[in-house]
Amino acid sequence: MCQVFAGQDPARYESITRRLRLNGQSTSIRLERAFWEIVDEIALNEGTTTPAFVSKLHAEVLEQRGEPENFTSLLRCACLIHMDRRAQTGAAHALAAE
């Protein structure tokens, strides 16, 4: 079982830093490549750029809860939510096709 996890390509978990603006402030965010790929996919699904999506998400979190303690962790969890929803949609489509 662990081979599935341990044997993955190291490029997937390579840390990538991107510089962008959050609410007019220049900042950098470091995520693993696999998470950036998911964030890029979410942005594409939302019809926007990745920096615009991340900035909008940050603004909405500020409005609802105040400054997040760890925004990169919030982004990773957003990726998990996206993947869960994608899996549920796939399962629903598979059931409908039966």
N, C-alpha and C positions, 0 to 999 in steps of 0.2 A: 504494500500500500504506500509506504513512504517514498518509493521510487517515483511515483507520480509527482510528488511534491519536491523531493530532493533532486530529481533528474531534470527539472525545468531549466530552460535556457537562462543563464545569468543576465542576459540583456533584459529580460522581463522585469527583474527587480533592481536594475540599475537606477540610481537616483538621478533625476533630471530636474534642474532648476529652471524655472521660467520667470521672467520679469514681466510684471503687468501692473496696472493701476486698479486699486480698490478704492472707490469713492474719492477719486482724485489723488490718492496717495500712491506713489511708486513703491512697490514692494516686490519681493521674490517669494515664490512658493516652490518647495522641493517635494516631489512625489516620485514614486517608482514609475518606470515607463508604462507598466501595465495599467496603472491607475490613470496616467495622463491619456492613454488611449481611450479609456472609458469616459473620462471627462470630455475629450474631443467628440466622442460619439453622442453624448448627452447634448452638447452644444449644437451639433449638427441636427439632431432630432428636434431641438428647440428652434432651429432656423436662425442661429446666431453664431458668432465666433466664440471660441473658448474664452478669451479674455472678457468678452461682454457677458457671457454666461456666469463666469466665476464672480465678476463684479456684481451682477444682479443678485446672485445667491448670497453674497456677503451682505449686500444692502438689505435683503429681506430678513436675514438672520439678525442683523442689527436692529431692525424695526420690531421683530417679534420677541427677541430675547436679550438684546444688548450685545456687546462685543463678545464673540465666542472665545473661550479659553484656548482652544487649539483648532484653528480653522483648517489646517491640513487634515486633521483627524475627521473633522466634519466632512471634508471633501471625500475622504476614503469611504466613510459611511454612506454618503450620497451615492457613491459608485456601487456599494453593496445593495442599496435600495433599487437602483437602476437594474442591476443584474437579477435581483429577485423578481422584479416586475417583468423583465424580459422572459425569464423562465416560466412565470405564470402565464404570460401571453402565449408562449410556445406550447405549453401544456393544454391551454384552452383550445388553441387551433388544432392540436392533435386530436382532442376529444371530438371536436366538431367535424373532423374529417372522417371519423369512424362511422 
